[in-house]
Amino acid sequence: MSEEQPRNPLHGVTLAMMVQALVDHFGWAELGRQVPVRCFTTEPSVNSSLKFLRRTPWAREKVESLYLFMRREQARQQRLPRQP
């Protein structure tokens, strides 16, 4: 039962992809500051983060929101002309 979701920006994006993109963009320290949970601040790893986020809806919502914010900012940067 695969429905198309053309207006859903998270469609097709796994939680692992989100966490990895956020780590690549912000780094663990900044990610832990943005979403203050231990799995991002104490011995962080993608696997431990995924386990926590799958069990904790409020934290997953924060990660999804931060991911969408990051994507909007990246799109905005691509649209803006470069300043000399």
C-alpha positions, -999 to +999 in steps of 0.1 A: +000+000+000+025+026-012+009+060-014+027+089-031+033+118-009+046+146-032+040+173-006+057+155+023+093+166+025+102+136+047+088+111+023+115+086+014+140+099+040+149+074+067+157+084+103+193+071+097+196+094+067+183+124+088+207+118+117+237+113+093+229+145+074+225+165+106+259+151+119+276+159+086+261+194+086+263+204+123+286+179+140+278+160+172+285+189+195+262+214+178+236+187+172+237+180+210+232+217+216+203+220+192+186+188+205+199+183+241+197+145+246+224+123+259+227+102+228+240+133+210+263+146+238+277+115+256+296+090+234+274+098+204+269+073+175+244+070+148+232+036+161+227+047+197+208+078+184+186+057+162+176+034+191+168+063+213+149+083+186+128+053+176+116+050+212+111+087+220+086+105+198+093+140+212+130+137+204+123+123+170+100+153+163+128+177+172+153+159+150+128+159+121+121+196+126+159+204+127+164+183+096+136+203+077+151+236+089+186+225+077+171+215+043+153+249+040+185+268+048+205+248+023+179+255-004+179+292+005+217+293+003+216+278-032+190+303-044+209+334-031+235+349-054+270+348-040+283+380-026+318+391-037 
